[in-house]
Each structure stands twice: as structure tokens, then as C-alpha cells.
């Protein structure tokens, strides 16, 4: 019963993320790498709204029914040469890694223009606990690693700098649910940052 519920609740999540990514990414033809693309449903919907975008995925756990072309990824090295894509998407995947700085460095290596990060902010112990529960519910049974590596705003900014990237645009907070439900569940958790290479 968990998976049908997750599928239903993922629609407003995708809507919010799509709106934010479309807001910060350039219009017109773009080649995009979606890191940790999962089933590729988000990427497919992004492409439907932006037919000039060519989106390819990589993932550690490759789903056989992925909606976009996908390559296996070892979690360390992206299997593409330097500057292969105009933009790289890291959507709700960095908190599933033990070393988000290393992942962002790799994303910056294969990006020509920008890296788009959508993730969570945990400013307190309570934030971390709530995000842990939501992450478990959202990924139960998928085989996705769950280190619950949720970071504060200051930690994110430090990681961006260490990765050789600078924040050039940000959408925060993202609200998936309207009214009181959004204030309780979404809080200030969700953000999208557009990162450019430093120098």
C-alpha cells in the first residue's frame, strides 16, 4: 500500500520541482544530465514542457523501465567527458550520498554552464528527524541508499564553495502542498539552487 500512496503524493512534489528548475534554467536548446534520475519521470515531464531540452540520466541503481536514456554510475565518476552537458541536475540525490562535495565536483566537471541542486535544508534536530521520516517513507523498498545526510544552509554554502561552484540563483522555499499542510510538511525544507563555476 505504500507505493501507490507515494505515487499519488509525488505529483505535487514533481510540479514544484519542475516549476523551480524551469525558473532558473535558460530557455532554448540544452543538453542536460540528470544524476540519480530514478525512473526518469521527472526528467520526462521536464522535457515535455521544454521540448528543446535533451535529457540523459545516470544512476547507481538503474531502473529497467526508465523513461529517459540512462547509464550506470558507480557513485564516484560520471561516465562522460569534461563539459559534456550544458547543465547537470542533482535532484533530491545529494542527501543519499556520503560525500556530496565529491559528487558536486564531478557534476561541475561534466557541466559547461551550470549545476542545478534541488535538496533539503535541516536547520535543527527536529528538521533532521522530520526529513528522515519523510525520506524513509518516500524511498521504502527502492534499494536507494538512505544515509539521511541532511545539511543546514551554512553547510550547503560551504559544500558549494568546496566544489568550485557559486550560487547564482535560488528558489526557496518550495511549497508542494497548499495552506496549513504545506506549512507543516514542507516548512522551509526544500530549495533549488543554480550553481555556476567559479572563476
C-alpha positions in Angstrom: 0.0 0.0 0.0 3.0 2.3 0.5 4.0 2.6 -3.2 0.6 3.7 -4.6 0.4 6.4 -1.9 3.9 7.6 -2.8 3.0 7.7 -6.5 0.0 9.9 -5.7 1.9 12.2 -3.4 4.8 12.6 -5.8 2.7 14.6 -8.3 2.7 17.9 -6.3 6.4 17.3 -5.5 7.2 17.0 -9.2 5.1 20.0 -10.0 7.0 22.2 -7.6 10.4 21.0 -8.7 9.6 21.4 -12.4 8.4 24.9 -11.8 11.6 25.9 -9.9 14.0 24.2 -12.4 12.3 25.9 -15.3 12.5 29.2 -13.5 16.3 29.0 -13.0 17.4 27.2 -16.2 18.0 29.0 -19.5 15.4 28.5 -22.2 16.2 27.2 -25.6 18.2 24.1 -26.6 20.0 22.5 -23.7 21.8 19.2 -23.2 21.1 18.1 -19.6 22.4 15.2 -17.4 20.0 14.1 -14.7 22.1 12.5 -11.9 20.2 9.9 -9.8 17.4 10.0 -12.3 15.5 7.1 -10.9 12.6 6.1 -13.2 13.2 9.3 -15.2 9.6 10.5 -14.7 10.7 14.0 -13.5 13.1 14.3 -16.5 10.4 13.2 -18.9 8.0 15.8 -17.6 10.7 18.5 -17.8 11.3 17.6 -21.4 7.6 17.6 -22.2 7.4 21.2 -21.1 10.7 22.1 -22.7 11.0 20.1 -25.9 14.3 21.7 -26.8 16.0 20.1 -23.8 17.8 16.8 -24.4 18.0 14.9 -21.1 20.1 11.9 -20.3 20.3 10.1 -16.9 22.8 8.3 -14.7 22.1 6.4 -11.6 23.7 3.9 -9.2 20.5 1.8 -9.3 19.4 1.7 -12.9 15.6 1.2 -13.2 14.7 -1.1 -16.1 11.7 1.0 -17.1 13.4 4.4 -17.0 11.6 7.0 -19.1 14.9 8.5 -20.4 18.2 7.1 -21.7 20.2 6.1 -18.6 23.8 4.9 -17.9 25.0 3.1 -14.9 27.0 5.3 -12.5 29.4 3.9 -9.8 28.7 6.8 -7.4 32.1 8.3 -7.9 32.9 9.0 -11.5 30.3 10.2 -14.0 30.9 8.2 -17.2 31.1 11.2 -19.5 34.0 13.5 -20.6 34.5 17.1 -19.2 31.9 19.7 -20.2 29.7 17.1 -21.9 26.4 18.8 -20.9 25.1 22.4 -20.7 23.6 21.6 -17.3 23.6 18.9 -14.7 20.6 18.2 -12.4 21.1 16.9 -8.9 17.5 16.4 -7.7 17.0 15.0 -4.2 20.0 12.8 -4.6 22.9 14.5 -2.7 21.4 13.6 0.7 21.6 10.0 -0.4 25.4 10.2 -0.7 28.2 10.2 1.9 30.3 12.8 0.2 28.1 15.4 -1.6 31.2 17.6 -2.2 32.8 15.0 -4.4 29.6 14.4 -6.3 29.2 18.2 -6.9 32.8 18.4 -8.2 32.0 15.6 -10.7 28.8 17.4 -11.7 30.8 20.6 -12.2 33.4 18.7 -14.3 30.8 17.5 -16.9 28.8 20.7 -16.9 29.6 23.6 -19.3 27.2 26.1 -17.8 25.5 25.2 -14.6 24.7 22.6 -11.9 21.1 22.6 -10.5 20.7 21.3 -7.0 17.3 20.5 -5.5 17.6 19.2 -2.0 16.6 19.8 1.7 17.7 22.2 4.5 17.8 20.9 8.0 18.5 23.8 10.4 17.6 21.9 13.6 17.4 18.4 15.2 13.6 18.4 14.6 14.1 19.3 10.9 16.5 16.4 10.6 14.1 14.0 12.3 11.2 15.0 10.1 13.2 14.7 6.9 14.5 11.3 8.0 10.9 10.0 8.3 9.8 11.6 5.0 12.9 10.2 3.2 12.2 6.7 4.6 8.6 6.8 3.5 9.5 8.1 0.0 12.2 5.5 -0.7 11.0 2.4 1.1 11.6 -0.7 -1.0 13.5 1.1 -3.8 17.1 0.0 -2.9 18.2 3.6 -2.7 20.9 4.2 0.0 19.5 6.2 3.0 22.3 7.9 4.9 19.9 10.7 5.8 22.7 13.3 5.1 20.6 16.4 5.5 22.5 19.7 5.8 22.0 23.2 7.1 22.1 26.3 4.9 25.7 27.1 6.1 26.8 23.6 5.3 25.3 23.8 1.8 27.1 27.0 1.1 30.4 25.5 2.3 29.9 22.5 0.0 29.2 24.7 -3.0 32.4 26.6 -2.4 34.5 23.5 -1.8 33.1 22.1 -5.1 34.3 25.2 -7.0 30.7 26.4 -7.6 28.9 29.6 -6.7 25.2 30.1 -6.2 23.8 32.4 -9.0 20.1 31.9 -8.4 17.9 30.2 -5.7 14.2 29.3 -5.2 13.4 28.9 -1.5 11.2 27.7 0.0 9.5 25.3 -2.4 5.9 24.5 -1.3 4.4 21.3 -2.7 1.2 21.5 -0.6 -1.1 24.5 -0.1 -2.2 26.1 3.1 -1.6 24.6 6.6 -0.5 21.2 5.2 2.3 22.9 3.3 3.5 24.9 6.4 3.6 21.7 8.5 5.1 19.2 6.0 7.1 21.4 3.6 8.2 24.0 6.2 11.5 25.6 4.9 12.9 22.3 3.8 13.0 22.4 0.0 15.3 24.6 -2.2 16.6 24.8 -5.8 19.9 26.4 -6.4 21.5 27.2 -9.7 25.3 26.9 -9.4 27.9 28.4 -11.8 31.6 27.5 -12.0 33.8 29.9 -10.0 36.4 31.9 -11.9 
